[in-house]
């Protein structure tokens, strides 16, 4: 019941933050756009905090890993407004925390390696033209580390429901939504996304981390 009440209160705030973020950027107030964006992410961090407080650590989920990852995502949102590469680095740290949490759950399965190869291969194929610029800007090759980590997190996450139970569908769905969002954002780094695509990428991101935060309620 508490989860439903909080969700009903939090979702409008998250959506309002998304709208204000996009409006601020459209008005040329990019320095202010960070505030509503981080507000939306903070509401999701708040969801995790409330979930941990209300549900405790039933099932021994060791939920501090989830909260730590979400706090890193909140920090990354701020860094992203200052430097794309700084934001990407902090996001990568958040994904590494989630990978560590998955591994502490004993959730690794060899099939995750196959998923990782497929997911990363798809990402590299999607960005093949952009990576050709790496001859002129070698830093672009360093950017490949991020999708390698992101797809590693996703590859493990999609196996969680079959290995650990249906509750982990939240984590699996969140990881997939996050990955799709980040691929869209990555494309936008090289060529500006259309307003609808930009809104979709942001919406998928918040949907993804919200799903991940829901794991704290179990």
VEXVEXMI-362306 format. One record per atom (N, C-alpha, C): residue in one letter; x, y, z. Coordinates in steps of 0.2 Angstrom, whole numbers, plus 5000, padded with zeros to 4 digits. Layout:
<romars>
AXYZ ...
</romars>
This chain:
<romars>
X500449945000 X500050005000 X500450065000 X500950065004 X501450125005 X501850134998 X501950084995 X502350084988 X501850114983 X501250094983 X500750124978 X500650204980 X500550214986 X500450294988 X501050334985 X501650304987 X502350344985 X502350344978 X502250294974 X502250294967 X501750344964 X501150344967 X500650394964 X500950464965 X501250484971 X501550544972 X502150564968 X502650514967 X503250524964 X503250524956 X502850484953 X502750484946 X502650554943 X502150594946 X502050664943 X502650704944 X502950704949 X503550744951 X504150724946 X504150664944 X504650644940 X504550664933 X503950664931 X503750684924 X503750764924 X503550794929 X503650864929 X504350884928 X504850854932 X505550864931 X505750854924 X505550804921 X505750794914 X505550854909 X504950874910 X504650924906 X505050994907 X505151004914 X505551064915 X506251064913 X506551004913 X507250994910 X507251014903 X506750984899 X506750994892 X506551074890 X506151104894 X505951174893 X506551214894 X506851204900 X507451244901 X507951244896 X508051184893 X508551174887 X508351214881 X507651204880 X507351244874 X507451314875 X507351344881 X507451414882 X508151434883 X508651394881 X509351414882 X509551414889 X509251394894 X509451394901 X509751324903 X510251304899 X510551234901 X510851234908 X511051284910 X511351284917 X510851274922 X510251284921 X509651274926 X509351204924 X509451184918 X509151114916 X509351064921 X509951064924 X510151014929 X509751004935 X509351054937 X509051054943 X508351014943 X507951024938 X507350974937 X507550904935 X508050894931 X508250834930 X508550794936 X508950824940 X509150794946 X508550784951 X508050824951 X507550814955 X507150754953 X507050744947 X506750674945 X507150614947 X507750624946 X508250564948 X508150554956 X508150614960 X508150604967 X507450574969 X506950584966 X506350554968 X506350474967 X506750454962 X506850384962 X507350354967 X507850394969 X508350374974 X507850374981 X507450424981 X506950424987 X506550364987 X506350334981 X505950274981 X506350214984 X506950214982 X507450164985 X507550164992 X507650224995 X507750235002 X507050215006 X506450235003 X505850215006 X505750145006 X505950115000 X505850045000 X506250005005 X506950025006 X507349995011 X507050005018 X506850065019 X506550075026 X505950035027 X505450035022 X504849995023 X504949925023 X505349895019 X505349825018 X505949795021 X506449835023 X507049805026 X507449765021 X507749715024 X508149675019 X507949605019 X507249605017 X506949535017 X507349495011 X507449435012 X507749395007 X508449405006 X508749445011 X509449455011 X509749485004 X509349535001 X509549564995 X510149614995 X510349635001 X510949675002 X510849734998 X510249774999 X509949824995 X510449884995 X510949894999 X511349954999 X511749954992 X511849904989 X512149904982 X511649944977 X511049934977 X510549964973 X510550034974 X510550054981 X510550124983 X511150164981 X511750124981 X512350154979 X512350174972 X512150124968 X512050134961 X511650194959 X511050194962 X510650254960 X510850314962 X511250324968 X511550384970 X512150404965 X512450354962 X512950374957 X512650394950 X512050364949 X511650394943 X511450464944 X511250474950 X511050544952 X511650594951 X512250574953 X512850614952 X512950624945 X512950564941 X513050564934 X512650614930 X511950624932 X511550674929 X511850744930 X512150754936 X512450824936 X513050834932 X513450784933 X514050784929 X513950794921 X513450754919 X513250754912 X513150824909 X512850864913 X512750934911 X513350974910 X513850954914 X514550994913 X514950964908 X515050894908 X515450854904 X515150794902 X515050774895 X514850714893 X515250654896 X515950664895 X516350614897 X516350594904 X516350654908 X516350644916 X515650604918 X515150624915 X514450594916 X514450524914 X514750504909 X514850434906 X515250394911 X515750424914 X516250394918 X515850374925 X515450424927 X515050404934 X514550354932 X514150364927 X513650314925 X513950244925 X514550244922 X514950174921 X515050144928 X515250194933 X515350164940 X514750144943 X514150174941 X513550144944 X513350074941 X513550064935 X513350004931 X513849944935 X514449964936 X514949924939 X514649904946 X514349944950 X514049934956 X513549884955 X513049894950 X512549844949 X512849774947 X513349774943 X513649714941 X513949674948 X514249714952 X514449684958 X513949654963 X513349694963 X512749664966 X512449604963 X512449604957 X512249544954 X512649484955 X513349494955 X513749444957 X513749414964 X513649464969 X513549444976 X512949404977 X512449404972 X511849364972 X511949294969 X512549284967 X512649224964 X512349214957 X512249274954 X511849274948 X512149264941 X512849254941 X513149244935 X513049174932 X512849174925 X512749114922 X513149124915 X513549064913 X513949074907 X513549104901 X512849094900 X512549114895 X512549194895 X512749224900 X512749294901 X513349324896 X513849284895 X514449294891 X514149304884 X513749254882 X513449254875 X513049314874 X512549334879 X512149394879 X512649454878 X513149454882 X513649514882 X513949524875 X514149474872 X514449474865 X513949504860 X513249474861 X512749494856 X512549564857 X512449584863 X512249654865 X512849704863 X513449694865 X514049734863 X514149734855 X514049684852 X514149674845 X513649724842 X512949724844 X512449764841 X512649834842 X512849854848 X513049924850 X513549944845 X514149904844 X514649924840 X514449934833 X513949894831 X513649894824 X513249964823 X512949974828 X512550034828 X512950104828 X513550094831 X514050154831 X514650144826 X514550104821 X515150094817 X515350154813 X514950194811 X515150254807 X515450304812 X515150314818 X515450364822 X516150344824 X516250274825 X516950254827 X517450264822 X517250274816 X517750294811 X518050354812 X517750404816 X518050464818 X518650454823 X518750394825 X519250384831 X519950394828 X520050394822 X520750404819 X520950474820 X520450524820 X520550594821 X520450614829 X520050574832 X519950584839 X519950524843 X520550504845 X520650434848 X520250424855 X520050484858 X519650474864 X518950444863 X518750444856 X518150404855 X518250334856 X518850304855 X518950234856 X518850214864 X519050264868 X518950254875 X518250254877 X517850284873 X517150284874 X516850214874 X517150164870 X516950094870 X516950064876 X517350084881 X517350054888 X516650054891 X516250114890 X515650124893 X515150074890 X515050064884 X514550014881 X514749944883 X515349934884 X515649864886 X515349854893 X515349904898 X515149894905 X514349894905 X514049934901 X513349944901 X513049874898 X513349844893 X513049784890 X513249724895 X513749734898 X513949674903 X513349674909 X513249734911 X512649744916 X512049714914 X511849734908 X511249714905 X511249634903 X511749614901 X511849534899 X511749494906 X511949514911 X511849484918 X511149494920 X510849554919 X510249564922 X509649524919 X509749514912 X509149484909 X509149404911 X509649384914 X509649314916 X509349304923 X509249364927 X509049364934 X508449324935 X507849344931 X507249314933 X507249234933 X507549214928 X507549134927 X508049104933 X508549144935 X508949114940 X508749124947 X508449184948 X508349204955 X507549214957 X507149214952 X506449224953 X506149284949 X505449284949 X505049334945 X505149404948 X505349414954 X505449484957 X505949514953 X506449484951 X507049514947 X506849534940 X506249524938 X505949554932 X506049634932 X506049664938 X506149734938 X506849754937 X507249714939 X507949734937 X508149714930 X507849664927 X507949644920 X507649704916 X507049714917 X506749774913 X507049834914 X507249854920 X507649914921 X508249924917 X508649864917 X509349864913 X509249874906 X508749834903 X508549844896 X508349914894 X507949944898 X507650014897 X508250064897 X508650054902 X509250094903 X509750084897 X509850024895 X510350014889 X510050044883 X509450044881 X509150074875 X509150144876 X509050174881 X509050244882 X509750274881 X510250234884 X510950264883 X511250254876 X510950204872 X511150204865 X510850264861 X510250284863 X509950334860 X510350404862 X510550404868 X510950464871 X511650464867 X511950404866 X512550404863 X512450424856 X511950414852 X511850434845 X511750514846 X511450534851 X511350604851 X511950644852 X512450614855 X513150644856 X513450664850 X513350624845 X513650634838 X513150674833 X512550664834 X512050704830 X511450714834 X511250774835 X510650794839 X510050754838 X509750724843 X509150694842 X508550734841 X508050714837 X507450754836 X507150764843 X506750814844 X506350824851 X505950764853 X505650724849 X505250664851 X505750614853 X506250604850 X506750544851 X507150564858 X507250634859 X507650654865 X507150644871 X506550654870 X506050644876 X505950574877 X505950534872 X505950454873 X506550434876 X507150454875 X507750434878 X507750444885 X507550504887 X507450524894 X506950484898 X506350474894 X505850434898 X506050364899 X506450334894 X506650264895 X507150264901 X507550314901 X508050314907 X507750314914 X507250364914 X506950364921 X506550304922 X506150274917 X505850214918 X506350154920 X506950154917 X507350104919 X507650104926 X507850164928 X508050174935 X507550164940 X506950184938 X506350174943 X506250094944 X506250064938 X506149984939 X506749954943 X507349984942 X507849954947 X507749974954 X507550034955 X507350054962 X506850014965 X506349984961 X505849944964 X506049884967 X506649864966 X506949804969 X506949804976 X507049874979 X507149884986 X506449864990 X505949854986 X505249844990 X505149774991 X505649734989 X505549654990 X505949624995 
</romars>
